[in-house]
Amino acid sequence: MKPDQFRERLLRGDLLIGTVVTLPCPEVAELLSQVGFDWLWIDTEHGPLDTLEAQRHLQAAAERAAAVIRVPWADDVWIKKALDTGANGVIVPQVNTAERARRIVAACKYPPEGTRGVGAGRAHGYGLGFQAYVDSANQKTAVIVQAEHIEAVDNIEDIVKVQGIDAILVGPYDLSASMGKIGQVQDRKVQQAIEKVRRACLAAGVRLGMFGDNPAALKPWLDRGFSLIAVGTDTMHLISATKAALGALSA
């Protein structure tokens, strides 16, 4: 997949499998993009990455995988800086109301569709490809918001109606925490909350995303309409593989 086709394929409902990048080392993105992931989730919320380090990951992934930056917060400046690096989209955490969702869409879109500031960064070829980028950015930039709080679940029918929201990505761990059940993602009430999000998105034609620790945790969601999939993190993969190797040799 060409990275600039990410939003097109997302809206089409293609299965897009990615993983989360947290380590401030561009070789990680370089390696993961060669494995065959469709997209990389570059995390500047929980990970130590800053904007420059996120851009280095994008450069390392090159044309092999799409790269989407999760910003730390629903803030115009963070969104603008992330998109100016050349990211194929943004993931915005803790989007609990339709009003916040509308502000996020506006921050992602150039006028007249939105309020995104105009600069000349890596996305624009540092100015060399300025006009071509600004002419197509509104159509090619994916806007993904996270439903990861019970307040978002309560407001999900209004959130999915916001024009310009391309996908809702469920954050099961934060969601469980907001319900007083931290880490209990299989709890019946947590699962019911996720199901409410699923039904609302399917009814509105908004794509569904899910994070899971491992393939087994994610497989059931593929059959329930979830197409934007993030499996594990770079550190999780490293721990899993090295523990397996150590165990096989020391048994």
LUMLOKE-995036 format. One record per residue (C-alpha): x, y, z; residue in one letter. Coordinates in steps of 0.5 Angstrom, whole numbers. Layout:
N
<pt><east>X</east><north>Y</north><up>Z</up><rest>A</rest></pt>
...
//
This chain:
251
<pt><east>0</east><north>0</north><up>0</up><rest>M</rest></pt>
<pt><east>2</east><north>7</north><up>-2</up><rest>K</rest></pt>
<pt><east>2</east><north>11</north><up>5</up><rest>P</rest></pt>
<pt><east>-2</east><north>17</north><up>1</up><rest>D</rest></pt>
<pt><east>-7</east><north>12</north><up>0</up><rest>Q</rest></pt>
<pt><east>-8</east><north>10</north><up>8</up><rest>F</rest></pt>
<pt><east>-15</east><north>15</north><up>8</up><rest>R</rest></pt>
<pt><east>-18</east><north>12</north><up>2</up><rest>E</rest></pt>
<pt><east>-17</east><north>5</north><up>4</up><rest>R</rest></pt>
<pt><east>-19</east><north>6</north><up>11</up><rest>L</rest></pt>
<pt><east>-26</east><north>9</north><up>9</up><rest>L</rest></pt>
<pt><east>-26</east><north>3</north><up>4</up><rest>R</rest></pt>
<pt><east>-26</east><north>-1</north><up>10</up><rest>G</rest></pt>
<pt><east>-20</east><north>-5</north><up>8</up><rest>D</rest></pt>
<pt><east>-17</east><north>-9</north><up>14</up><rest>L</rest></pt>
<pt><east>-11</east><north>-5</north><up>16</up><rest>L</rest></pt>
<pt><east>-6</east><north>-8</north><up>21</up><rest>I</rest></pt>
<pt><east>-1</east><north>-4</north><up>25</up><rest>G</rest></pt>
<pt><east>3</east><north>-3</north><up>31</up><rest>T</rest></pt>
<pt><east>5</east><north>2</north><up>36</up><rest>V</rest></pt>
<pt><east>12</east><north>5</north><up>36</up><rest>V</rest></pt>
<pt><east>14</east><north>8</north><up>42</up><rest>T</rest></pt>
<pt><east>22</east><north>8</north><up>43</up><rest>L</rest></pt>
<pt><east>26</east><north>14</north><up>40</up><rest>P</rest></pt>
<pt><east>30</east><north>10</north><up>35</up><rest>C</rest></pt>
<pt><east>28</east><north>11</north><up>28</up><rest>P</rest></pt>
<pt><east>31</east><north>4</north><up>26</up><rest>E</rest></pt>
<pt><east>25</east><north>1</north><up>30</up><rest>V</rest></pt>
<pt><east>20</east><north>4</north><up>25</up><rest>A</rest></pt>
<pt><east>25</east><north>2</north><up>19</up><rest>E</rest></pt>
<pt><east>25</east><north>-5</north><up>21</up><rest>L</rest></pt>
<pt><east>17</east><north>-5</north><up>23</up><rest>L</rest></pt>
<pt><east>16</east><north>-2</north><up>16</up><rest>S</rest></pt>
<pt><east>20</east><north>-8</north><up>12</up><rest>Q</rest></pt>
<pt><east>16</east><north>-13</north><up>16</up><rest>V</rest></pt>
<pt><east>10</east><north>-12</north><up>12</up><rest>G</rest></pt>
<pt><east>5</east><north>-8</north><up>17</up><rest>F</rest></pt>
<pt><east>0</east><north>-3</north><up>13</up><rest>D</rest></pt>
<pt><east>1</east><north>3</north><up>18</up><rest>W</rest></pt>
<pt><east>5</east><north>5</north><up>24</up><rest>L</rest></pt>
<pt><east>2</east><north>8</north><up>30</up><rest>W</rest></pt>
<pt><east>7</east><north>13</north><up>32</up><rest>I</rest></pt>
<pt><east>6</east><north>15</north><up>40</up><rest>D</rest></pt>
<pt><east>7</east><north>22</north><up>42</up><rest>T</rest></pt>
<pt><east>2</east><north>21</north><up>48</up><rest>E</rest></pt>
<pt><east>5</east><north>16</north><up>53</up><rest>H</rest></pt>
<pt><east>12</east><north>15</north><up>49</up><rest>G</rest></pt>
<pt><east>18</east><north>19</north><up>50</up><rest>P</rest></pt>
<pt><east>17</east><north>21</north><up>43</up><rest>L</rest></pt>
<pt><east>17</east><north>29</north><up>41</up><rest>D</rest></pt>
<pt><east>15</east><north>32</north><up>34</up><rest>T</rest></pt>
<pt><east>22</east><north>31</north><up>31</up><rest>L</rest></pt>
<pt><east>23</east><north>24</north><up>34</up><rest>E</rest></pt>
<pt><east>16</east><north>22</north><up>31</up><rest>A</rest></pt>
<pt><east>19</east><north>25</north><up>24</up><rest>Q</rest></pt>
<pt><east>25</east><north>21</north><up>24</up><rest>R</rest></pt>
<pt><east>20</east><north>15</north><up>25</up><rest>H</rest></pt>
<pt><east>16</east><north>17</north><up>19</up><rest>L</rest></pt>
<pt><east>23</east><north>18</north><up>15</up><rest>Q</rest></pt>
<pt><east>25</east><north>11</north><up>17</up><rest>A</rest></pt>
<pt><east>19</east><north>8</north><up>15</up><rest>A</rest></pt>
<pt><east>19</east><north>12</north><up>8</up><rest>A</rest></pt>
<pt><east>14</east><north>9</north><up>3</up><rest>E</rest></pt>
<pt><east>14</east><north>2</north><up>6</up><rest>R</rest></pt>
<pt><east>8</east><north>4</north><up>11</up><rest>A</rest></pt>
<pt><east>3</east><north>9</north><up>13</up><rest>A</rest></pt>
<pt><east>5</east><north>13</north><up>19</up><rest>A</rest></pt>
<pt><east>0</east><north>16</north><up>24</up><rest>V</rest></pt>
<pt><east>2</east><north>20</north><up>30</up><rest>I</rest></pt>
<pt><east>-2</east><north>20</north><up>36</up><rest>R</rest></pt>
<pt><east>-2</east><north>27</north><up>39</up><rest>V</rest></pt>
<pt><east>-1</east><north>28</north><up>47</up><rest>P</rest></pt>
<pt><east>-8</east><north>32</north><up>47</up><rest>W</rest></pt>
<pt><east>-14</east><north>35</north><up>43</up><rest>A</rest></pt>
<pt><east>-9</east><north>41</north><up>42</up><rest>D</rest></pt>
<pt><east>-9</east><north>45</north><up>35</up><rest>D</rest></pt>
<pt><east>-1</east><north>46</north><up>36</up><rest>V</rest></pt>
<pt><east>0</east><north>39</north><up>37</up><rest>W</rest></pt>
<pt><east>-4</east><north>37</north><up>31</up><rest>I</rest></pt>
<pt><east>-1</east><north>42</north><up>26</up><rest>K</rest></pt>
<pt><east>6</east><north>40</north><up>28</up><rest>K</rest></pt>
<pt><east>4</east><north>33</north><up>27</up><rest>A</rest></pt>
<pt><east>1</east><north>34</north><up>20</up><rest>L</rest></pt>
<pt><east>7</east><north>38</north><up>18</up><rest>D</rest></pt>
<pt><east>12</east><north>32</north><up>19</up><rest>T</rest></pt>
<pt><east>8</east><north>29</north><up>13</up><rest>G</rest></pt>
<pt><east>4</east><north>24</north><up>18</up><rest>A</rest></pt>
<pt><east>-2</east><north>21</north><up>14</up><rest>N</rest></pt>
<pt><east>-6</east><north>22</north><up>19</up><rest>G</rest></pt>
<pt><east>-7</east><north>23</north><up>27</up><rest>V</rest></pt>
<pt><east>-10</east><north>20</north><up>33</up><rest>I</rest></pt>
<pt><east>-13</east><north>24</north><up>38</up><rest>V</rest></pt>
<pt><east>-14</east><north>21</north><up>45</up><rest>P</rest></pt>
<pt><east>-20</east><north>22</north><up>50</up><rest>Q</rest></pt>
<pt><east>-25</east><north>25</north><up>45</up><rest>V</rest></pt>
<pt><east>-31</east><north>25</north><up>50</up><rest>N</rest></pt>
<pt><east>-36</east><north>30</north><up>46</up><rest>T</rest></pt>
<pt><east>-38</east><north>32</north><up>39</up><rest>A</rest></pt>
<pt><east>-36</east><north>39</north><up>41</up><rest>E</rest></pt>
<pt><east>-29</east><north>37</north><up>42</up><rest>R</rest></pt>
<pt><east>-29</east><north>32</north><up>35</up><rest>A</rest></pt>
<pt><east>-31</east><north>38</north><up>31</up><rest>R</rest></pt>
<pt><east>-25</east><north>42</north><up>34</up><rest>R</rest></pt>
<pt><east>-21</east><north>36</north><up>32</up><rest>I</rest></pt>
<pt><east>-23</east><north>36</north><up>25</up><rest>V</rest></pt>
<pt><east>-22</east><north>43</north><up>24</up><rest>A</rest></pt>
<pt><east>-15</east><north>43</north><up>26</up><rest>A</rest></pt>
<pt><east>-14</east><north>38</north><up>21</up><rest>C</rest></pt>
<pt><east>-17</east><north>41</north><up>15</up><rest>K</rest></pt>
<pt><east>-14</east><north>47</north><up>11</up><rest>Y</rest></pt>
<pt><east>-19</east><north>53</north><up>10</up><rest>P</rest></pt>
<pt><east>-24</east><north>53</north><up>8</up><rest>P</rest></pt>
<pt><east>-26</east><north>46</north><up>11</up><rest>E</rest></pt>
<pt><east>-22</east><north>48</north><up>17</up><rest>G</rest></pt>
<pt><east>-17</east><north>52</north><up>21</up><rest>T</rest></pt>
<pt><east>-11</east><north>49</north><up>20</up><rest>R</rest></pt>
<pt><east>-5</east><north>53</north><up>20</up><rest>G</rest></pt>
<pt><east>-1</east><north>54</north><up>13</up><rest>V</rest></pt>
<pt><east>7</east><north>53</north><up>14</up><rest>G</rest></pt>
<pt><east>12</east><north>49</north><up>10</up><rest>A</rest></pt>
<pt><east>15</east><north>43</north><up>13</up><rest>G</rest></pt>
<pt><east>17</east><north>36</north><up>11</up><rest>R</rest></pt>
<pt><east>10</east><north>35</north><up>9</up><rest>A</rest></pt>
<pt><east>10</east><north>40</north><up>4</up><rest>H</rest></pt>
<pt><east>17</east><north>38</north><up>1</up><rest>G</rest></pt>
<pt><east>20</east><north>44</north><up>5</up><rest>Y</rest></pt>
<pt><east>16</east><north>49</north><up>0</up><rest>G</rest></pt>
<pt><east>18</east><north>45</north><up>-6</up><rest>L</rest></pt>
<pt><east>12</east><north>41</north><up>-6</up><rest>G</rest></pt>
<pt><east>8</east><north>46</north><up>-2</up><rest>F</rest></pt>
<pt><east>2</east><north>47</north><up>-7</up><rest>Q</rest></pt>
<pt><east>1</east><north>40</north><up>-9</up><rest>A</rest></pt>
<pt><east>1</east><north>38</north><up>-2</up><rest>Y</rest></pt>
<pt><east>-4</east><north>44</north><up>1</up><rest>V</rest></pt>
<pt><east>-9</east><north>42</north><up>-5</up><rest>D</rest></pt>
<pt><east>-9</east><north>35</north><up>-3</up><rest>S</rest></pt>
<pt><east>-8</east><north>34</north><up>4</up><rest>A</rest></pt>
<pt><east>-16</east><north>35</north><up>6</up><rest>N</rest></pt>
<pt><east>-17</east><north>29</north><up>2</up><rest>Q</rest></pt>
<pt><east>-11</east><north>25</north><up>4</up><rest>K</rest></pt>
<pt><east>-11</east><north>26</north><up>12</up><rest>T</rest></pt>
<pt><east>-14</east><north>21</north><up>16</up><rest>A</rest></pt>
<pt><east>-18</east><north>24</north><up>22</up><rest>V</rest></pt>
<pt><east>-18</east><north>18</north><up>28</up><rest>I</rest></pt>
<pt><east>-21</east><north>20</north><up>35</up><rest>V</rest></pt>
<pt><east>-21</east><north>15</north><up>41</up><rest>Q</rest></pt>
<pt><east>-27</east><north>13</north><up>45</up><rest>A</rest></pt>
<pt><east>-23</east><north>11</north><up>51</up><rest>E</rest></pt>
<pt><east>-27</east><north>14</north><up>57</up><rest>H</rest></pt>
<pt><east>-34</east><north>12</north><up>59</up><rest>I</rest></pt>
<pt><east>-36</east><north>19</north><up>57</up><rest>E</rest></pt>
<pt><east>-34</east><north>18</north><up>50</up><rest>A</rest></pt>
<pt><east>-39</east><north>12</north><up>50</up><rest>V</rest></pt>
<pt><east>-45</east><north>16</north><up>53</up><rest>D</rest></pt>
<pt><east>-44</east><north>21</north><up>48</up><rest>N</rest></pt>
<pt><east>-42</east><north>16</north><up>42</up><rest>I</rest></pt>
<pt><east>-48</east><north>17</north><up>38</up><rest>E</rest></pt>
<pt><east>-47</east><north>25</north><up>37</up><rest>D</rest></pt>
<pt><east>-39</east><north>24</north><up>36</up><rest>I</rest></pt>
<pt><east>-40</east><north>19</north><up>30</up><rest>V</rest></pt>
<pt><east>-45</east><north>24</north><up>27</up><rest>K</rest></pt>
<pt><east>-39</east><north>30</north><up>26</up><rest>V</rest></pt>
<pt><east>-37</east><north>30</north><up>19</up><rest>Q</rest></pt>
<pt><east>-30</east><north>29</north><up>18</up><rest>G</rest></pt>
<pt><east>-29</east><north>24</north><up>23</up><rest>I</rest></pt>
<pt><east>-26</east><north>18</north><up>19</up><rest>D</rest></pt>
<pt><east>-25</east><north>13</north><up>25</up><rest>A</rest></pt>
<pt><east>-26</east><north>11</north><up>32</up><rest>I</rest></pt>
<pt><east>-21</east><north>8</north><up>35</up><rest>L</rest></pt>
<pt><east>-23</east><north>4</north><up>42</up><rest>V</rest></pt>
<pt><east>-18</east><north>5</north><up>47</up><rest>G</rest></pt>
<pt><east>-20</east><north>-1</north><up>52</up><rest>P</rest></pt>
<pt><east>-15</east><north>0</north><up>57</up><rest>Y</rest></pt>
<pt><east>-17</east><north>7</north><up>59</up><rest>D</rest></pt>
<pt><east>-24</east><north>6</north><up>58</up><rest>L</rest></pt>
<pt><east>-24</east><north>0</north><up>63</up><rest>S</rest></pt>
<pt><east>-20</east><north>5</north><up>68</up><rest>A</rest></pt>
<pt><east>-25</east><north>10</north><up>67</up><rest>S</rest></pt>
<pt><east>-31</east><north>5</north><up>69</up><rest>M</rest></pt>
<pt><east>-27</east><north>3</north><up>75</up><rest>G</rest></pt>
<pt><east>-24</east><north>-3</north><up>72</up><rest>K</rest></pt>
<pt><east>-17</east><north>-2</north><up>70</up><rest>I</rest></pt>
<pt><east>-14</east><north>-7</north><up>66</up><rest>G</rest></pt>
<pt><east>-21</east><north>-11</north><up>66</up><rest>Q</rest></pt>
<pt><east>-22</east><north>-11</north><up>59</up><rest>V</rest></pt>
<pt><east>-26</east><north>-17</north><up>58</up><rest>Q</rest></pt>
<pt><east>-31</east><north>-15</north><up>64</up><rest>D</rest></pt>
<pt><east>-38</east><north>-15</north><up>62</up><rest>R</rest></pt>
<pt><east>-39</east><north>-8</north><up>63</up><rest>K</rest></pt>
<pt><east>-33</east><north>-6</north><up>59</up><rest>V</rest></pt>
<pt><east>-35</east><north>-10</north><up>53</up><rest>Q</rest></pt>
<pt><east>-42</east><north>-8</north><up>53</up><rest>Q</rest></pt>
<pt><east>-39</east><north>-1</north><up>53</up><rest>A</rest></pt>
<pt><east>-35</east><north>-3</north><up>47</up><rest>I</rest></pt>
<pt><east>-41</east><north>-6</north><up>44</up><rest>E</rest></pt>
<pt><east>-45</east><north>1</north><up>44</up><rest>K</rest></pt>
<pt><east>-39</east><north>4</north><up>40</up><rest>V</rest></pt>
<pt><east>-39</east><north>-1</north><up>35</up><rest>R</rest></pt>
<pt><east>-46</east><north>-1</north><up>34</up><rest>R</rest></pt>
<pt><east>-46</east><north>7</north><up>33</up><rest>A</rest></pt>
<pt><east>-40</east><north>7</north><up>28</up><rest>C</rest></pt>
<pt><east>-43</east><north>2</north><up>24</up><rest>L</rest></pt>
<pt><east>-50</east><north>5</north><up>24</up><rest>A</rest></pt>
<pt><east>-46</east><north>12</north><up>22</up><rest>A</rest></pt>
<pt><east>-41</east><north>9</north><up>17</up><rest>G</rest></pt>
<pt><east>-35</east><north>11</north><up>21</up><rest>V</rest></pt>
<pt><east>-30</east><north>6</north><up>21</up><rest>R</rest></pt>
<pt><east>-28</east><north>2</north><up>27</up><rest>L</rest></pt>
<pt><east>-21</east><north>1</north><up>30</up><rest>G</rest></pt>
<pt><east>-18</east><north>-3</north><up>36</up><rest>M</rest></pt>
<pt><east>-12</east><north>-4</north><up>40</up><rest>F</rest></pt>
<pt><east>-10</east><north>-11</north><up>43</up><rest>G</rest></pt>
<pt><east>-4</east><north>-14</north><up>46</up><rest>D</rest></pt>
<pt><east>-4</east><north>-20</north><up>42</up><rest>N</rest></pt>
<pt><east>-7</east><north>-23</north><up>36</up><rest>P</rest></pt>
<pt><east>-12</east><north>-27</north><up>40</up><rest>A</rest></pt>
<pt><east>-14</east><north>-21</north><up>43</up><rest>A</rest></pt>
<pt><east>-16</east><north>-18</north><up>37</up><rest>L</rest></pt>
<pt><east>-18</east><north>-24</north><up>32</up><rest>K</rest></pt>
<pt><east>-26</east><north>-23</north><up>35</up><rest>P</rest></pt>
<pt><east>-26</east><north>-16</north><up>33</up><rest>W</rest></pt>
<pt><east>-24</east><north>-17</north><up>26</up><rest>L</rest></pt>
<pt><east>-31</east><north>-21</north><up>25</up><rest>D</rest></pt>
<pt><east>-35</east><north>-15</north><up>28</up><rest>R</rest></pt>
<pt><east>-33</east><north>-10</north><up>24</up><rest>G</rest></pt>
<pt><east>-27</east><north>-7</north><up>26</up><rest>F</rest></pt>
<pt><east>-22</east><north>-6</north><up>21</up><rest>S</rest></pt>
<pt><east>-16</east><north>-1</north><up>23</up><rest>L</rest></pt>
<pt><east>-12</east><north>-6</north><up>28</up><rest>I</rest></pt>
<pt><east>-6</east><north>-4</north><up>32</up><rest>A</rest></pt>
<pt><east>-3</east><north>-10</north><up>35</up><rest>V</rest></pt>
<pt><east>2</east><north>-9</north><up>41</up><rest>G</rest></pt>
<pt><east>8</east><north>-4</north><up>41</up><rest>T</rest></pt>
<pt><east>15</east><north>-5</north><up>39</up><rest>D</rest></pt>
<pt><east>17</east><north>-6</north><up>47</up><rest>T</rest></pt>
<pt><east>12</east><north>-12</north><up>47</up><rest>M</rest></pt>
<pt><east>14</east><north>-15</north><up>41</up><rest>H</rest></pt>
<pt><east>21</east><north>-15</north><up>44</up><rest>L</rest></pt>
<pt><east>19</east><north>-18</north><up>50</up><rest>I</rest></pt>
<pt><east>15</east><north>-23</north><up>47</up><rest>S</rest></pt>
<pt><east>20</east><north>-25</north><up>42</up><rest>A</rest></pt>
<pt><east>26</east><north>-25</north><up>47</up><rest>T</rest></pt>
<pt><east>23</east><north>-29</north><up>53</up><rest>K</rest></pt>
<pt><east>21</east><north>-34</north><up>48</up><rest>A</rest></pt>
<pt><east>28</east><north>-35</north><up>45</up><rest>A</rest></pt>
<pt><east>31</east><north>-35</north><up>52</up><rest>L</rest></pt>
<pt><east>25</east><north>-40</north><up>54</up><rest>G</rest></pt>
<pt><east>27</east><north>-45</north><up>48</up><rest>A</rest></pt>
<pt><east>34</east><north>-45</north><up>50</up><rest>L</rest></pt>
<pt><east>34</east><north>-46</north><up>57</up><rest>S</rest></pt>
<pt><east>28</east><north>-51</north><up>58</up><rest>A</rest></pt>
//
